[in-house]
Amino acid sequence: MSSFTDLKHLKQVVETALLTAQDPLSVHDLKRLFTETLSNGLIDELLKEIQADWQGRGIELVKLASGWRFRARAEFQPYLARLNPEKPPRYSRAVMETVAIIAYRQPVTRGDIEAIRGVTVSSSVMQTLSERGWIEVIGHKEVPGRPGLYATTRKFLDDLGLASLKDLPALVELGSLIVPEKAEQEHVETETE
């Protein structure tokens, strides 16, 4: 299966699957397209070639948390938005603060979130994030009551177009939405002086 024609055919199959898939496809998913066993290295090579083929075009092949997918390049999003004037769902400040805390401090308990925000987290906020598929309980803290430990999901990363949590913007870029506890204490001390 190493002839040029065969590799070209493999690449076309992978490209077709990626272009028609609704969700990102993992290397494992792509390997299932074929009856013969292909190595991860060969699939990676095909993906790199496809990325290079689409370089400089309006669409790009990107690696997200749950796999590979084609998407429009960022500079073309304003044009596409005119075709689909639907507004993305708007979330309350409480929802956005809560998901930001979970993303940057995970795993966290509901009590941790409340301590950082300084207010009680309503059940509807947690339900909204769970229904969206952005957060999940990944375990329980070994303290009395065994509260759930929340973390973000691959869907959260996929929806934001991120490959991993390392791709989240630095907290400095976000302003003071989440002030680290030590900095928050220093800020309070400065205000009271």
N, C-alpha and C positions, 0 to 999 in steps of 0.2 A: 504493500500500500504506500510505497514511498515515491512513486513516479509523480512527475509534475502534474499530469492530468488528474490523478487520484487526489492529490493535495488540493488542487483547484476545486474539485468536486466537494471535498470535505469542507472547505472554506465556504462554498456556496450554501451547503446545507446548514452550517452553523449560522451564517449571516441571515438566511431565510428564517430560521427559528427565532433569532433575536429580533428581527424586524416584525414578526407577526405575534410574538408573545405579549400577553397583557402585563405580565409580571416579570421582574428580573429573573434571569436563568443562571443557576450556579454551574460551575464546571461539571459537577456530578450530573446535573440535568442535561447538559450538552453531550456528555459521554453516552447517555441513554439513547440519544438519537441514532446511534450506530449499532449494528449487530456485532461488529468486531470490537475488541477491546482497544481503546485508544488511551495513551498515557496522558496524564495531566499536563506534562510538558508540551505535547503536541497540541492539545487544546489551547494552552496558553499562547503558543506560537501562532496558531490560527487567529486567536483574538487580537494579538498584536498586529498581525497583518491586516485584519479587518479595520482596526483603529487607524492604521496608516492609510488605508484606501479611502477612508472617509475624512481624512485630514483636510481642512480648508473648505469643508462643505457646511451646510446649514444644520446638519445632524451629526452627532458624535456618539461613539460607543463609550460608555462609562462603566466603571466598576462601582457598585453600591454595596451596602452591607450584606444583602442577600443574593447578590449575583450581578450579572452583566445586563445592560439594557441600552437601547438607543434612545436618545432624547434630543430635542432641539437645543442648539447652543444658546447660552444665556442672552447673547446680543440680539437674538431673533424673537425672544419671548414677547416684547411689546407688540410686534406685528401679529403674532398668533393670538394674543389676548383680544384683538379686535374681532377675530372670527368667533371666539367663544366668550361673549361678554359676561358669562356667569362669574359671580364673585366667589372666591374661595370662602369657606366658612370662617366667620369671625369669632374669635374666642375672647372671653372676658379676661381682664387683667389677672384675676385670681387663677384662671386656668393656665395662662402663659407663665405666670410666676411659679406656679406649682411644677409644671413640666420642666422649666428651666432649672429649678432646684434639684429635681430628680435627675436630670441629665448631667448636671455638673457635680453632684454630690453622691451619686448612687453607689451602693444601695442605701436607701434611707427609709425610715419609718414615717408614718403619718405624723407622729410626735416630733420627729426631727424637722419635718417640713413646717409644722406649726411654730416651732421654736425659731426657725429662721425668718419666717414671714411675720411672726408676732401676732397672728390671728388664727382662729380655728379654720381648718380646711373642711369645707362642706363635702358631704357625700356626693353631691351632684358634680363637683369639680373632679373628684376621683373617678366617678362613673363616666363622665364625658371623656376623660383621657383613656380609660379602659375600653370604652366602646369604640373609640377611634383606633384602638390597637396600638397606642403609643406607649403605654406602661403596662407592667405586669408584676405580680408578686413572685419573687424569685426564691423566697425562703422566709424564715422567721428569725427574729432577733432572740438570742438566748437570755431573755430577761423575763420577769414576771409578766404574764399576759401574752407572751410570745407574739408581739406585733409583727405584722407582715413587713417584709423588706421590699420596697419598690425599686424597679429599674426600668429604663427605657427598652424598647423592643427594636428588632431589625426594621419593622415597618416604620417606626419613628425616623430612623436613619434614612430609609428609602424615600419616605415622603419629603424629607428635607434635602435629598440628593447627596447624602454623605455616605462615605464608605465605612467610617468608624467614628467613635466618639472623639478621637484625636482631631478630626476635621471640624469640630465645633469651634466657633469663633472664641477667641480668648475673652475672659470675663471683662478685661479692660475695654474691649470693643463694644461690649454690651452696656457699658455705663454702670450705674449703681443698682441694677436690678437685683443682683445678689452680691452683697458686700461680704467678704470673708469675715468671720466672727471677730477676729482680732482687730481688723481694720474698722469694723463697726464699733467696737468698744472704744477705740482711739478716737473715732469720729464723735461719739457721744461725749467723751471726756473733754474734747476740744470745745464742743458747743456749750458745755456747762461752766467752763472757766470764765 
